[in-house]
Amino acid sequence: MSVKEIIQTTERTGARVSGPVPLPTRINRYTVLRSPHIDKKSREQFEIRVHKRLLEIDMPTPETIDALMKLQLPAGVDVEIKM
């Protein structure tokens, strides 16, 4: 959903977009004991998944960079710009 917004914004400013290329999902798993005293065999598992996408923008204009900086994205979505 956020990727579509970014692609539409860059195409509106005249830049070409390659992607999105899905990168490997990073999974952090945490195991905790359910009981603080006994029952070592009873455990609960949690995981956090981080999904990443790669967008390559060809021939970005100053308007493109300004539009990407001003883009309002949901919480948890980060945009990293490398030149």
N, C-alpha and C positions, 0 to 999 in steps of 0.2 A: 504494500500500500504506500509506504513512504518512498519506495524506489520509483513508483509510478509518478509521484509528485516531483521528485528530483529530475526524472527524465523529461517530463512535460515542461518544467521550468527551463531546463537547459536548451531544449529544442525551440522553445518560444523566443529565446534570446539569439538564436542563430548558430548555436554550436552543434556539432555532431556527437552522438553518444554511442559507445560500444558497450554492450553488456545488457543486463546485469549478469555477472559471472558468480555463481554461488561458490564461496570458499568453505573449507571444512568447518563444521560446527564444533565449537569448543564446549566440552561438557565437564563441569565440576560436580563431583559427587561427594556427599557428606553422609556419614553413618553415625548415628547417635544412639545411646542406650535409651530405651523407653522408661526404664525404672532407675531411680538413682541408687538403689541399694542392692537388689538381687536380680536374678533373671538375666544373666549375661547373654543368653542366647536370644533374648527378645530385643531386637534392634529395629530402628526406623531409618529409612534412607530418603534423602532429598537430593535433588540435582538442579543445577542452574545451567541452562543452555544458552549459548551466545551464537547467534547466526550472523554471518557477515556476507556482504555482497560487494563486488568490485565493479565500479562504473568508470570507464575511461572516456574522458571528454576531450575531443579533438578540436583544436582551434578555438579555445575559450576567449570570449571577449571580456572586457571589463564589466559589461552589463551582466554577463553570466556569473561572474564571481560575486558581484554585489547581490544578485538575485538569490544565489545559494546561501549567502551569509544571512540574508533577511528571511529565509524560508522558515516558517513555523512548523516544526515536526513534533510528534508526540514524545512524551517522556520515555527515556530509554533508547531513543534513536539518536545516534551521534554521527556527524558528518566530519570526515577528516579530508582536508584538501592538501595534496602534495603537488608541487610544481616542478 
